[in-house]
Amino acid sequence: MAGIDDKDCKILELLQEQGDLPNVELARQVGMSPAATLRRVQRLRADGVITGVRALVDPERTGTRVEAFVLVSLEQHSDAGDARFAAAVAGIPAVLRADAISGPEDVLLHIAAADSRELQDVLRALTRVGARRLTTLLRLGEVKAPAPVPIR
């Protein structure tokens, strides 16, 4: 990681664990002044190393009862077809994440729905915007919580 030193790595590790850590406390844990720490965080944001800060929300406590991973094979393999599908997926709030993947399928989606009917509606919408084949895997539970990105 060019331009990232040990202090930057420590800042990144701490912010991944607790994104709302006050700058004064972050500075104390890193062993720097608050002003110097703030400048580093601002630089890491400007350089695109830190891309955002989010709260982790328990889906069940907010009305999500069904989560699924959906493998998608697209009808059309072109820049225009990919862009159309990506734009459509971006407009579906239940789609939490969409990743281009290698293998026989083209895209992996993570979907959170209130119930099976909403999931079915999302799957139907996907077929209208370029999905040729869908393989749906229901999420039964968590084996390992999302982990921070390892900082090397």
N, C-alpha and C positions, 0 to 999 in steps of 0.2 A: 504494500500500500504506500505508494509514493506520497510524501508530504504528510504522512500521519505518524506521529511519534507515540511514545509510551503514554504520555499524558492524554493525548487524543483517544487512545485505545481505552484507557480507564474511564474517560468521560462517556464514550460509547457504551461500554459495559454497564455503567451505572444507569444511564438513561434508558437502556433497553429493559432493565429490571424495574425502574420506577421513573416513567416519563415525566411525571409531575414533580420531580425532586426540585425544591427551590434552589436557585442559583447559589445562594450563600452556603447551603448544605453541600451542594455539588462541589463547590470550590474547596470547602473544608476537607471533604473526602479525597479530593484529588491532590490537595496540598498546594493550592495556588490562591491568588487573590480572586475575589468575585469578579472584578473587572477583566482580568486576564482569562478567567474561565468563560465569561460571557462572550468575549471576542472569539475564543476557540469554538464555542458552540455555534456562533453566527457564521464562522468560516466553514465549519462542517456542514451547515445547512446550505450555504451559498455554493459549496462545491458538490452538493447533491449526495453527500455521504449520509446525512440525516434527511430523510425524505418526509417525515411527519411524526406526529405523536398522537396516539390514540388510546382510549380506555378499552380495557378488555371487559366485555359484557357477557354475562351468562345468558345464552340464548333462551333457555327454558323460562327464565324469570321475566322475559320480555315477550312471551307469547309464541316463541318458536318451538314447535313440538316435533317437527320432522326436519332432519338434515340429510342431504344426499350428496354423493359425488357422482357426477354424470360424465361418462366418456362420450365424446361427440365425434362422429365422422361427418365431415362437411360434404355437401353435394358438389360444390364447385371449388376447385383448387386454383385460385387466382388471387392476385392482390385485391381486385375489386370485390370478389366474393368474401375474402377474409375480412376486409374492411367493413362490409355490410353486416356480416355476422357480429363482429366486434362492437360495432355501433349499436346494434340491436341488444346485445347482451348487456352493454353498459346502461341501457335504459330499463333493465329489469331489476328492481330493488332486491328481489330474493336471491339473485346471483351475487354471492359474496366475493367470489374470486374466479377468474378465468385464466387458464394458462395454456399456451401452445405446448404440445408435447410431441415426443417422437413415438414411433410405433404405428400400429394399424389405425389408431384413432388420431384425431387432429388437435382436440381441445379437451382439457379436463376442467369441469366446473364444480364449484362448491356452492350448493344451494341450501338456503334456510327458509323453510315454509311454516306457516301456522299449522297446516294439517295436510293430509294426503291430497285433498282436493286442490289446494293451492299449488302443491308440487305438480300435480297433473296439468294444471293450467300453464305452469311455466314450461313443462315439457312440450305441450302442444304449441306454445308460442315459439319455442326453439325450432320446431319442424317447419314453421311458417317463414323462418328467416334464414334457412339454408342448412339446417341439420338433416342429414340423410339417415343416419342411424344413431340411436341413443342407447347407452348401456347405463342403467341406474343402479347405484350401490347405496343402500341405506346405511347411514351411520348409526351404529348401535350404542356406542359409548366411547369415552376417551381412554386411550391406553397411555399416552404421554401428552402432557400439555404442550402448547406451542412454546418453543424454546427461543431464546435470543440467538441472533446470528453470531457465530463464533468470531471473535476479533483476534486476528493473527498478527 
